[in-house]
Structures are given as C-alpha cells and as structure tokens.
C-alpha cells in the first residue's frame, strides 16, 4: 500500500497552487467576477426548493479557472473539492481535499475571504467538511478502494490539522468526516483466502509398482 506523504499531496494539488502574480500571489477579490457568480449560482441550487440539478462539471471548471488565474479563495476551493467528488468520486475528493488544504496553508496571509474575516474562512471550509461527512455513508466501495480510502484519511487528517492551527479553535468538527472514512475502510471485506490444495494421500504419493518380469 502506498501512503501519500505531505509532499505527494502538495504535488497532487500543484496545478491550483501557482501564484496568480508576483505582486499579488493570492490574486484579487473575485466575488463579482461573472465566472464566480456563475459558480455560486450553480452551487446555490443545492438549497433550491425546486430541486434543480447542479452542473458539477461547470462548478469544477469555473472554480478551477479562477483559482489558477484570478484568486486564491477558500469558497472556490471548497466548491472545487466537492465538485471533484461529484464528478470523479473518491479520487476526486482526495485531490480536492488536498487542494483545499494546500491553498489554506500556502496562501493563508492573503487568501480570500480576507484575514479579518476569519468566520468567512471557517464557513468556507466547514461547508465542504460537513457535506463530505454527510455523503460518505452513502458511498459504495470495494477492495480496490482500500488504498484510496487510506490516503483519503491522510488528506482529511492534514486538513483537520491545518484547521486546528489556523482557525484558532473555531474550525469545523471533523469527527463525522473522519468516522465516515474509517467506516468505509471497515466495510471492505478482505478477499477470500486461496483454496487449500487437496491433501495428497500416502497411496497417491507412492510411485506405481514396477511390474515383475
């Protein structure tokens, strides 16, 4: 089993970690950018009484574009992370969780929402953590997912540690998310042992008697 190191998680999220510019590594406030508004409108359908379907592909594309070229924003990182789960399954969740953690870590002083709006930052990460915690019990897994689930636990632990450090005790509760990952791992049935070879009887082991001349 290959456990991802912190460096491997950073490498997985690298496409979204490049600074926007030398002058402003975290870019600019982009909440009024048309792409940002389009992403927010799609995600808002989750709360729509009409039950409109969210275009998660559009959410991923829009969030990704803005994170790479315009702004390092925790709401966008959370939308991207959940959108990647919705479009790619647990592998997408692993990448998305790594992106959320590394954006939080590397751009903390200047990312958006601004540092003075700590509650806004907490709410952004909480949005993702709570949704993933609720959805994990519904996921179907097999033995092929064991390594992926182990690494998902590594990524969740990394994000939880950053939240404890950065959010000054105001961060989200990670219990349901961590428990969800552990329950999925526990639900995987180990493969059955290979069949035991049939015992060889002494008679069968004896070579045939040589015919007497």
Secondary structure as GFF3:
##gff-version 3
##sequence-region A 1 213
A	DSSP	alpha_helix	6	12	.	.	.	ID=ss1
A	DSSP	three_ten_helix	14	16	.	.	.	ID=ss2
A	DSSP	alpha_helix	34	44	.	.	.	ID=ss3
A	DSSP	three_ten_helix	45	47	.	.	.	ID=ss4
A	DSSP	alpha_helix	56	69	.	.	.	ID=ss5
A	DSSP	alpha_helix	74	88	.	.	.	ID=ss6
A	DSSP	alpha_helix	90	106	.	.	.	ID=ss7
A	DSSP	alpha_helix	118	135	.	.	.	ID=ss8
A	DSSP	three_ten_helix	136	138	.	.	.	ID=ss9
A	DSSP	three_ten_helix	143	145	.	.	.	ID=ss10
A	DSSP	alpha_helix	146	166	.	.	.	ID=ss11
A	DSSP	alpha_helix	175	187	.	.	.	ID=ss12
A	DSSP	alpha_helix	202	205	.	.	.	ID=ss13
###
